[in-house]
Amino acid sequence: MVILVVGADRLGNIHEQLCREGAQEIIHWTGRCKTCVNRCIPKRVEKIIVFYDFINHPLMGNIKKQANKAGIPVIYSKRALSHKPDGLLA
């Protein structure tokens, strides 16, 4: 499974957790970059995780719009893995 993670400055142990839950590839966008607002979600992405404490509003709107159009499920989490105890990909 290819996962797009948007919003964390560094992934830290998030990368390891996602790999344990079945992610084969993880793409990371920090979410604070002003030039990231108009990025296109890669076609191979199967799921998106948005850490909404660390993302600018225009990027959030763009991700939401593209994901809805492509039918990609989006998981919203506040800050870290600890805020989603049942696992990020569940």
C-alpha positions as CSV (number, residue, x, y, z in Angstrom):
1,M,0.0,0.0,0.0
2,V,1.3,3.5,-0.8
3,I,0.5,6.1,1.8
4,L,0.7,9.9,1.6
5,V,1.4,11.5,4.9
6,V,0.8,15.2,5.1
7,G,1.5,17.5,7.9
8,A,4.3,16.3,10.2
9,D,7.7,18.0,10.1
10,R,9.5,14.7,10.7
11,L,8.0,11.2,10.6
12,G,10.0,9.7,13.4
13,N,8.4,6.5,14.6
14,I,5.4,7.1,12.3
15,H,7.3,5.5,9.4
16,E,8.0,2.3,11.4
17,Q,4.3,2.1,12.6
18,L,3.0,2.5,9.0
19,C,5.4,-0.2,7.7
20,R,4.2,-2.6,10.5
21,E,0.6,-1.9,9.4
22,G,1.3,-2.8,5.8
23,A,2.6,0.3,4.0
24,Q,5.2,-0.5,1.3
25,E,5.9,3.1,0.4
26,I,5.4,6.3,2.3
27,I,5.4,9.7,0.7
28,H,5.7,12.7,3.1
29,W,4.7,16.3,2.6
30,T,5.5,18.6,5.6
31,G,2.4,20.7,5.2
32,R,3.9,24.0,6.2
33,C,5.6,24.7,2.8
34,K,3.7,27.5,0.9
35,T,4.8,26.0,-2.5
36,C,3.2,22.6,-1.5
37,V,-0.3,24.0,-1.7
38,N,-0.8,23.2,-5.4
39,R,0.9,19.8,-5.4
40,C,-1.0,16.9,-7.0
41,I,-1.5,13.6,-5.2
42,P,0.5,10.9,-7.0
43,K,-1.8,8.4,-8.8
44,R,-0.3,5.4,-6.9
45,V,-1.4,6.7,-3.5
46,E,-4.0,4.4,-1.9
47,K,-4.5,6.2,1.4
48,I,-3.8,9.6,2.9
49,I,-3.0,10.5,6.5
50,V,-3.3,14.2,7.4
51,F,-1.9,15.5,10.7
52,Y,-4.1,18.6,10.8
53,D,-2.2,20.4,13.6
54,F,0.7,20.8,11.2
55,I,-0.8,21.8,7.9
56,N,-1.8,25.1,6.3
57,H,-5.5,25.6,5.3
58,P,-5.0,25.9,1.5
59,L,-3.1,22.6,1.4
60,M,-5.8,20.9,3.5
61,G,-8.5,22.1,1.1
62,N,-6.5,20.9,-1.9
63,I,-5.8,17.5,-0.4
64,K,-9.5,17.1,0.5
65,K,-10.7,18.1,-3.0
66,Q,-8.2,15.8,-4.8
67,A,-8.9,12.8,-2.5
68,N,-12.7,13.1,-2.9
69,K,-12.3,13.4,-6.7
70,A,-10.0,10.3,-6.8
71,G,-11.9,8.3,-4.2
72,I,-8.9,8.0,-1.9
73,P,-9.7,7.5,1.8
74,V,-8.3,10.2,4.1
75,I,-7.5,9.7,7.8
76,Y,-7.3,12.8,9.9
77,S,-5.3,12.7,13.1
78,K,-4.6,15.5,15.5
79,R,-0.9,15.3,16.3
80,A,0.7,11.9,16.4
81,L,0.2,8.1,16.6
82,S,-0.9,8.4,20.2
83,H,-4.1,10.3,19.1
84,K,-5.2,7.2,17.0
85,P,-4.6,4.2,19.3
86,D,-6.4,1.7,16.9
87,G,-3.7,2.2,14.3
88,L,-3.3,4.7,11.6
89,L,-4.5,2.5,8.7
90,A,-7.5,0.9,10.5
